[in-house]
């Protein structure tokens, strides 16, 4: 699947049915050796003082539909630990 096919799709939580964002506003972490998606990083708007970024590993993506992507937030990873792990992989 190409990024252009994902662009514009809404990301929805499977547990709450809440809209988390749109792929065009999110980042994909791609393994450059295999070309596979490692994770989806969604900037969560939240409140002004409590903004946080959601890091959803690929296995947390449950369904990619025509207009939306359904994710499981129970698989969410801690943003700081995830970013440190990415830096360690370099």
Backbone as a ProteinNet text record, in pm:
[ID]
protein_1_A
[PRIMARY]
XXXXXXXXXXXXXXXXXXXXXXXXXXXXXXXXXXXXXXXXXXXXXXXXXXXXXXXXXXXXXXXXXXXXXXXXXXXXXXXXXXXXXXXXXX
[TERTIARY]
84.5	0	89	55.3	130.8	79.7	169.5	130.2	16.2	17.3	-88.6	-225.5	-228.4	-354.8	-401.3	-308.3	-342.1	-377.8	-322.8	-342	-489.7	-526.9	-664.3	-755.8	-709.6	-793.9	-794.3	-909.3	-921.2	-874.1	-811.5	-766.9	-865.8	-923.9	-1028.6	-984.9	-1011.6	-983.6	-1091.3	-1050.4	-1145.8	-1224.5	-1161.4	-1226.6	-1330.1	-1293.9	-1380	-1459	-1414.6	-1476.3	-1444.3	-1341.1	-1304.3	-1210.8	-1226.6	-1139.9	-1008.3	-896.6	-765.6	-688.8	-720.9	-650	-666.9	-591.2	-593	-450.8	-437.4	-305.7	-218.7	-274.7	-192.4	-131.2	-188.3	-135	-43.6	-30.4	45.3	174.1	257.6	382.5	381.6	447	468.6	616.7	650.8	789.3	805.1	895.6	911.6	1050.2	1057.1	1184.1	1241.2	1351.4	1406.3	1464.5	1502.2	1557.7	1450.3	1338.1	1231.7	1118.5	1108.7	1001.5	867.9	868.6	744.2	721.9	596.2	560.4	588.1	664.8	692.2	588	548.1	450.5	386.8	281.3	205.4	215.8	259.2	272.4	168.2	78	-35.6	-20.7	-11.6	-9.6	-150.2	-166.8	-297.6	-317.8	-428.7	-453.3	-472.1	-552.8	-574.1	-607.9	-576.8	-596.3	-468.9	-476.9	-362	-239.5	-258.7	-146.1	-110.3	-198.4	-173.5	-170.4	-95	-80.2	12.7	-18	70.7	64.6	166.8	176.1	147.8	64.1	31.7	121	187.1	271.3	204.4	152.2	81.1	169.8	213.8	292.7	205.4	269.4	194.3	93.4	129.3	34	-87.8	-83.2	-197.4	-297.2	-259.8	-352.6	-440	-566.3	-656	-721.1	-754.5	-823.7	-796.8	-769	-756	-870.9	-963.6	-1081.9	-1071.6	-1182.6	-1186.8	-1164.2	-1226.4	-1219.4	-1148.3	-1120.9	-1063.5	-971.4	-894.7	-804	-841.9	-865.7	-904.6	-782.2	-753.1	-635.9	-676.7	-592.9	-613.8	-517.3	-569.5	-485.2	-418.5	-462.8	-397.4	-257.3	-227	-93.6	-1.5	-53.4	21	150.6	256.6	386.9	415.7	500.8	541.5	626.8	591.6	658.4	808	846.5	987.6	1071.3	1021.8	1095.3	1105.1	999.6	999.5	1102.9	1106.4	1201.8	1344.6	1367.7	1501.7	1542.5	1447.3	1474.1	1508.4	1439.9	1470.7	1610.9	1649.2	1784.1	1890	1859.6	1954.9	1974.9	1872.3	1880.3	1971.9	2002.2	2083.8	2223.1
-117.2	0	123.3	218.7	342	446.3	538.1	645	726.7	747.2	826	760.6	628.4	558.9	577.3	604.1	624.7	770.2	862	1005.3	1041.5	1118	1164.8	1072.8	951.3	860.5	903.3	890	922.3	804	834.1	731.2	728.9	609.8	592.9	489.2	516.2	420.7	313.1	186.6	75.8	69.6	111.2	102.5	212	334	448.4	495.8	458	508.6	655.3	704.3	845.6	869.8	984.8	1026.3	1075.5	1016.8	1052.6	1146.6	1148.5	1235.2	1188	1248.3	1214.4	1177.8	1080.6	1033.6	1144.9	1238.7	1346.5	1434.8	1433.1	1509	1423.3	1296.1	1200.4	1162.6	1087.9	1038.8	887	830.7	687	661.5	565.5	523.9	398.9	407.3	299.2	238.9	107.2	35.4	44.9	116	140.5	15.5	-82.9	-205.6	-294	-306.4	-395.4	-320.8	-188.7	-110	-125.4	-184.4	-204.1	-90	-70	32.1	-23.9	49.5	7.7	62.5	188.5	248.5	371.5	414.2	532.1	630.4	752.6	854.2	961.7	975.2	1066.6	1180.6	1305.1	1416.9	1435.4	1407	1417.7	1560.1	1617.6	1756.5	1775.8	1694.9	1705.1	1845.9	1878.1	2013.5	2092.7	2221	2307.9	2267.6	2236.3	2203.8	2055.7	1970.8	1826.7	1763.4	1817.7	1756.9	1637.9	1534.7	1419.7	1356	1282.3	1215.9	1067.8	1010.7	869	790.5	688.8	602	465.8	431.4	305.2	212.7	98.9	5.5	-55.3	-108.9	-161.6	-268.4	-353.1	-457.3	-398.3	-269.5	-202.8	-149.9	-154.6	-114.1	-235.4	-224.9	-340	-352.2	-239.2	-244.2	-116.7	-133.3	-18.3	-26.6	65.3	66.9	171	192.2	287.6	430.2	468.5	605.8	620.4	509.4	521.9	406.4	428.5	328.5	309.3	185.4	155.2	103.3	166.1	128.5	88.8	6.5	-39	37.7	125.6	208.4	130.8	7.8	-71.2	-113.7	-105.1	-139.5	-18.2	97.5	222.7	213.9	272.1	272.6	410.2	415.9	542	618.9	743.2	823.8	839.4	873.2	897.3	770.7	659	532.9	491.9	513.1	475.9	557.2	688.2	774.6	742.2	707	665.8	536.4	444.7	319.7	342.2	437.8	471.5	527.8	613.4	670.5	564.4	466	358.8	268.2	257.2	172.4	231.1	359	424.5	377
0	0	0	-80.8	-91.5	7.5	42.2	133.6	75.3	-55	-118.6	-100.1	-84.9	-60.3	83.4	175.4	316.2	346.8	269.6	296.5	299.2	400.5	412.4	491.6	523.1	601.6	747.9	811	952.8	1035.7	1149.4	1242.5	1358.6	1383.9	1484.8	1587.3	1715.5	1822.5	1824.1	1829.3	1829.4	1960.5	2071.4	2202.3	2223.2	2190.4	2218.5	2098.4	1979.5	1858	1835.2	1904.8	1896.3	1778.7	1717.8	1608.1	1667.3	1622	1675.5	1585.1	1459.3	1366.5	1223.7	1135.7	994.1	953.7	867.5	826.9	770.6	697.2	640.7	748.9	869.8	982.5	1068.5	1036.9	1116.1	1045	1115.5	1058.3	1058.2	959.2	953.1	973.5	1058.9	1075	990.4	892.5	796.1	810.2	813.3	813.8	672.7	657.7	524.3	459.5	539.1	482.4	421.5	491.8	443.6	373.4	397.3	337.6	408.4	528	602.1	701.5	736.6	834.6	974	1054.7	1192.3	1288.4	1266.8	1356.9	1293.1	1357.3	1318.2	1434.1	1406.6	1511.1	1486.3	1582.6	1569.1	1669.2	1620.7	1715.2	1771.5	1898.7	1962.4	2009.1	1972.7	2007.1	2156.8	2221.1	2364.6	2407.3	2531.4	2581.2	2559	2578.3	2551.4	2632.8	2758.9	2846.5	2845.9	2797	2803.9	2665.9	2576.4	2444.3	2456	2381.7	2378.5	2241.1	2211.8	2083.6	2104.2	2017.6	2026.1	1930.2	1981.8	1899.6	1893.7	1777.5	1757.7	1672.8	1727.6	1646.1	1536.3	1434.2	1320.9	1363.1	1460.2	1502.1	1573.7	1609.6	1670.8	1569.2	1441.2	1335.2	1304.1	1335.6	1323.4	1186.8	1125.3	996.5	919.1	790.8	701.6	603.1	618.1	533.1	423.8	355.6	245.1	292.7	405.4	454.9	588.7	657.6	790.5	824.7	930.9	985	1130.7	1170.1	1307.8	1381.9	1498.2	1576.7	1718.4	1780.7	1917.9	2007.5	2093.3	2178.6	2291	2317.4	2421.5	2378	2249.5	2199.7	2194.7	2233.9	2225.3	2305.9	2250.4	2315.4	2372.8	2476.2	2535.6	2435.2	2411.2	2308.6	2334.8	2457.2	2487.6	2472	2522.2	2508.6	2362.9	2288.1	2147.5	2069.6	2092.9	2023.3	2061.2	2187.3	2229.2	2160.7	2144.2	2075.1	1929.5	1865.2	1726.1	1713	1807	1804.2	1827.8	1912	1940.2	1819.5	1733.2	1614.8	1507.8	1516.1	1411.5	1412.9
[MASK]
++++++++++++++++++++++++++++++++++++++++++++++++++++++++++++++++++++++++++++++++++++++++++

